[in-house]
């Protein structure tokens, strides 16, 4: 019985670590996407300004 509890705790800990590392990668990706969107918007503004 004790080994099942220990195994369950280890499984939950591994699942939590996996979930948290996935969240970190997602947040980092969102930051890159936002940065790219800001840069594209800035470039589009420059293109419009230069066309006049």
PyMOL commands that place a pseudoatom at each C-alpha (Angstrom):
pseudoatom trace, name=CA, resn=UNK, resi=1, chain=A, elem=C, hetatm=0, pos=[0.000, 0.000, 0.000]
pseudoatom trace, name=CA, resn=UNK, resi=2, chain=A, elem=C, hetatm=0, pos=[2.806, 2.418, 0.908]
pseudoatom trace, name=CA, resn=UNK, resi=3, chain=A, elem=C, hetatm=0, pos=[4.583, 1.853, -2.426]
pseudoatom trace, name=CA, resn=UNK, resi=4, chain=A, elem=C, hetatm=0, pos=[1.412, 2.834, -4.331]
pseudoatom trace, name=CA, resn=UNK, resi=5, chain=A, elem=C, hetatm=0, pos=[1.230, 6.117, -2.420]
pseudoatom trace, name=CA, resn=UNK, resi=6, chain=A, elem=C, hetatm=0, pos=[4.876, 6.830, -3.119]
pseudoatom trace, name=CA, resn=UNK, resi=7, chain=A, elem=C, hetatm=0, pos=[4.427, 5.955, -6.782]
pseudoatom trace, name=CA, resn=UNK, resi=8, chain=A, elem=C, hetatm=0, pos=[1.344, 8.166, -6.963]
pseudoatom trace, name=CA, resn=UNK, resi=9, chain=A, elem=C, hetatm=0, pos=[3.209, 11.086, -5.422]
pseudoatom trace, name=CA, resn=UNK, resi=10, chain=A, elem=C, hetatm=0, pos=[6.060, 10.672, -7.892]
pseudoatom trace, name=CA, resn=UNK, resi=11, chain=A, elem=C, hetatm=0, pos=[3.617, 10.520, -10.808]
pseudoatom trace, name=CA, resn=UNK, resi=12, chain=A, elem=C, hetatm=0, pos=[1.843, 13.672, -9.646]
pseudoatom trace, name=CA, resn=UNK, resi=13, chain=A, elem=C, hetatm=0, pos=[5.170, 15.485, -9.201]
pseudoatom trace, name=CA, resn=UNK, resi=14, chain=A, elem=C, hetatm=0, pos=[6.308, 14.495, -12.700]
pseudoatom trace, name=CA, resn=UNK, resi=15, chain=A, elem=C, hetatm=0, pos=[3.005, 15.599, -14.192]
pseudoatom trace, name=CA, resn=UNK, resi=16, chain=A, elem=C, hetatm=0, pos=[3.263, 18.953, -12.402]
pseudoatom trace, name=CA, resn=UNK, resi=17, chain=A, elem=C, hetatm=0, pos=[6.823, 19.518, -13.623]
pseudoatom trace, name=CA, resn=UNK, resi=18, chain=A, elem=C, hetatm=0, pos=[5.815, 18.650, -17.180]
pseudoatom trace, name=CA, resn=UNK, resi=19, chain=A, elem=C, hetatm=0, pos=[2.820, 20.980, -17.034]
pseudoatom trace, name=CA, resn=UNK, resi=20, chain=A, elem=C, hetatm=0, pos=[4.844, 23.856, -15.615]
pseudoatom trace, name=CA, resn=UNK, resi=21, chain=A, elem=C, hetatm=0, pos=[7.601, 23.501, -18.197]
pseudoatom trace, name=CA, resn=UNK, resi=22, chain=A, elem=C, hetatm=0, pos=[4.986, 23.486, -20.950]
pseudoatom trace, name=CA, resn=UNK, resi=23, chain=A, elem=C, hetatm=0, pos=[3.505, 26.701, -19.581]
pseudoatom trace, name=CA, resn=UNK, resi=24, chain=A, elem=C, hetatm=0, pos=[6.925, 28.315, -19.589]
pseudoatom trace, name=CA, resn=UNK, resi=25, chain=A, elem=C, hetatm=0, pos=[7.456, 27.443, -23.239]
pseudoatom trace, name=CA, resn=UNK, resi=26, chain=A, elem=C, hetatm=0, pos=[4.005, 28.736, -24.135]
pseudoatom trace, name=CA, resn=UNK, resi=27, chain=A, elem=C, hetatm=0, pos=[4.564, 32.044, -22.356]
pseudoatom trace, name=CA, resn=UNK, resi=28, chain=A, elem=C, hetatm=0, pos=[7.932, 32.445, -24.053]
pseudoatom trace, name=CA, resn=UNK, resi=29, chain=A, elem=C, hetatm=0, pos=[6.305, 31.765, -27.434]
pseudoatom trace, name=CA, resn=UNK, resi=30, chain=A, elem=C, hetatm=0, pos=[3.569, 34.315, -26.774]
pseudoatom trace, name=CA, resn=UNK, resi=31, chain=A, elem=C, hetatm=0, pos=[6.252, 36.877, -25.979]
pseudoatom trace, name=CA, resn=UNK, resi=32, chain=A, elem=C, hetatm=0, pos=[7.993, 36.194, -29.287]
pseudoatom trace, name=CA, resn=UNK, resi=33, chain=A, elem=C, hetatm=0, pos=[4.716, 36.383, -31.200]
pseudoatom trace, name=CA, resn=UNK, resi=34, chain=A, elem=C, hetatm=0, pos=[3.843, 39.688, -29.559]
pseudoatom trace, name=CA, resn=UNK, resi=35, chain=A, elem=C, hetatm=0, pos=[7.277, 41.075, -30.348]
pseudoatom trace, name=CA, resn=UNK, resi=36, chain=A, elem=C, hetatm=0, pos=[6.939, 40.016, -33.986]
pseudoatom trace, name=CA, resn=UNK, resi=37, chain=A, elem=C, hetatm=0, pos=[3.471, 41.581, -34.233]
pseudoatom trace, name=CA, resn=UNK, resi=38, chain=A, elem=C, hetatm=0, pos=[4.749, 44.875, -32.794]
pseudoatom trace, name=CA, resn=UNK, resi=39, chain=A, elem=C, hetatm=0, pos=[7.667, 44.894, -35.228]
pseudoatom trace, name=CA, resn=UNK, resi=40, chain=A, elem=C, hetatm=0, pos=[5.380, 44.153, -38.189]
pseudoatom trace, name=CA, resn=UNK, resi=41, chain=A, elem=C, hetatm=0, pos=[3.021, 46.950, -37.147]
pseudoatom trace, name=CA, resn=UNK, resi=42, chain=A, elem=C, hetatm=0, pos=[5.925, 49.369, -36.803]
pseudoatom trace, name=CA, resn=UNK, resi=43, chain=A, elem=C, hetatm=0, pos=[7.255, 48.403, -40.219]
pseudoatom trace, name=CA, resn=UNK, resi=44, chain=A, elem=C, hetatm=0, pos=[3.805, 48.800, -41.793]
pseudoatom trace, name=CA, resn=UNK, resi=45, chain=A, elem=C, hetatm=0, pos=[3.541, 52.277, -40.260]
pseudoatom trace, name=CA, resn=UNK, resi=46, chain=A, elem=C, hetatm=0, pos=[6.927, 53.192, -41.690]
pseudoatom trace, name=CA, resn=UNK, resi=47, chain=A, elem=C, hetatm=0, pos=[5.907, 51.883, -45.122]
pseudoatom trace, name=CA, resn=UNK, resi=48, chain=A, elem=C, hetatm=0, pos=[2.730, 53.991, -45.065]
pseudoatom trace, name=CA, resn=UNK, resi=49, chain=A, elem=C, hetatm=0, pos=[4.638, 57.076, -43.903]
pseudoatom trace, name=CA, resn=UNK, resi=50, chain=A, elem=C, hetatm=0, pos=[7.252, 56.635, -46.628]
pseudoatom trace, name=CA, resn=UNK, resi=51, chain=A, elem=C, hetatm=0, pos=[4.633, 56.217, -49.364]
pseudoatom trace, name=CA, resn=UNK, resi=52, chain=A, elem=C, hetatm=0, pos=[3.492, 59.842, -49.081]
for i in range(1, 52): cmd.bond("trace and resi %d" % i, "trace and resi %d" % (i + 1))
show_as sticks, trace
zoom trace
